[in-house]
Amino acid sequence: MSRNVGSSDRITRALVGGGFAMAELAGFLGGIEQYFHFFAIVVAVWLVGTSASGNCPAYSVMGISTCPHFSDEQE
């Protein structure tokens, strides 16, 4: 699999995913319905996982890449 998630996108995903996980585990989402708890954990795992791997399957399906494109020619 080729990488399609750039460095700034990876950092943002890691911070947002970690924030979701910390908010959920610390109980800040306590007043919200139970199904939202599961959704928050799934989103956190997805964001941190795609950040760590550098590949987002949703980006692949949509043909998006936030990685810088380097030409094959060396100057």
C-alpha positions in Angstrom: 0.0 0.0 0.0 1.3 3.4 -0.9 1.0 6.3 1.5 -1.7 8.8 0.9 -1.7 10.8 4.2 0.7 13.6 4.4 2.7 14.6 7.5 0.4 17.5 8.6 -2.6 15.4 8.0 -1.1 12.6 10.1 -0.3 15.0 12.9 -3.9 16.3 12.9 -5.3 12.8 12.8 -3.2 11.7 15.7 -4.1 14.7 17.8 -7.8 14.6 17.1 -7.9 10.8 17.6 -6.0 11.0 20.8 -8.3 13.8 22.0 -11.4 11.7 21.3 -9.9 8.8 23.1 -8.8 10.8 26.1 -12.2 12.6 26.3 -14.0 9.3 26.1 -11.8 7.5 28.6 -11.8 10.5 31.1 -15.6 10.5 31.1 -16.1 13.9 29.4 -18.6 12.4 27.1 -20.6 10.9 30.0 -23.9 12.8 29.4 -24.2 11.6 25.8 -26.0 8.4 24.7 -24.2 5.1 25.0 -24.0 4.5 21.3 -22.0 7.7 20.9 -19.3 6.3 23.3 -18.7 3.4 20.9 -18.7 5.8 17.9 -16.1 8.0 19.6 -13.8 5.1 20.3 -14.1 3.8 16.8 -13.3 7.2 15.3 -10.3 7.6 17.7 -8.9 4.2 16.7 -9.5 4.9 13.0 -7.8 8.3 13.1 -4.8 7.1 15.2 -4.5 4.0 13.0 -4.5 5.9 9.7 -2.1 8.3 11.2 0.3 5.6 12.2 0.1 3.7 8.9 0.1 6.7 6.6 -2.7 5.2 4.5 -6.4 6.0 4.6 -8.7 3.6 2.8 -11.3 6.3 2.4 -8.8 8.5 0.7 -7.9 5.7 -1.7 -11.5 5.2 -2.6 -12.0 8.9 -3.3 -8.7 9.3 -5.1 -7.3 11.8 -2.5 -3.7 12.1 -1.4 -2.3 14.7 1.0 1.3 13.5 0.5 3.6 15.7 -1.5 4.2 14.4 -5.0 7.8 14.2 -6.0 8.8 13.8 -9.6 10.9 10.8 -10.6 13.4 13.1 -12.2 16.3 14.2 -10.0 17.6 17.7 -10.7 
